[in-house]
Amino acid sequence: MHPMLNIAVKAARRAGGIINRASRNVDVIAVKEKAANDFVSEVDREAEQAIIRTLREAYPAHAILAEESGASGGSTGSGHPEYQWIIDPLDGTTNFLHGFPQYAVSIALAQKGVITQAVVYDPGRNDLFTATKGRGAFLNESRLRVSKRPHIQSALIGTGFPYRELAHLEQYLGMMRDIIKNSAGLRRPGSASLDLAYVAAGRLDGFWEIGLSKWDIAAGALLITEAGGLVGDLQGNEGYLESGNIVAGNPKVFAQLLPLIAPHLTPALKA
């Protein structure tokens, strides 16, 4: 395992231990609403600090972009920092607070803007998804490959319903309607990083969502490409990390998702 990936795994497992302990008493966890339908708990913050401490111990000069504490460290000049860790300490907070067992820790490392290391850790199931650019993707000790399903008509597709920013809700509902009509089924588990890991593992054949943050998708995107899949924005191009609009899947399903999405794109969703 790459040394930087090994540190990321160590950090993810520490955060997972905090989350698992807290899951036994979710009713007493302090929670704040950051925005409409967007919650943060003391567990998010504690897990994030455990991750940051672990990364800082090993790489004190690296920059960090974390969901709860924002950007810190690294280069203060223009352009990308040489190394930046991108962290979501608890992706699926609403699920976690309801005892719905679908949430994960997501950690990615960008080197000059390119994602090179990825960890998505499901602490409830002890599923550890990892990838190093150019070295493949793994679930625990097993090599991952995206599914081989060739037709979207038999494909299981993941998504995430808009819940914070509803400006594109009608466009999303149009996409959902057409994908439901043309696929074997649609799933919305509620943790984008884990959904993307499931695409890498072949559990889902494809995925799309609007309005995500970089920490939701950075690690999962590398898992998919290292497992032989494709990732793009809603038009199939690069730039999904910046826009937060993402389509992913095995190569054949990815290509068949794009024309179902295309009729519903507004200029804002193409930007």
Secondary structure, 3 states (H helix, E strand, C coil): CCHHHHHHHHHHHHHHHHHHHHHHHHHHCCEEEEECCEEEEHHHHHHHHHHHHHHHHHCCCCEEEECCCEEECCCCCCCCCCEEEEEEEEECHHHHHCCCCCCEEEEEEEECCEEEEEEEEECCCCEEEEEECCCEEEECCEECCCCCCCCHHHCEEEECCCCCCCCCHHHHHHHHHHHHHHCCEEECCCCHHHHHHHHHCCCCCEEEECCCCHHHHHHHHHHHHHCCCEEECCCCCCCHHHHCCEEEECHHHHHHHHHHHHHHCCHHHHC
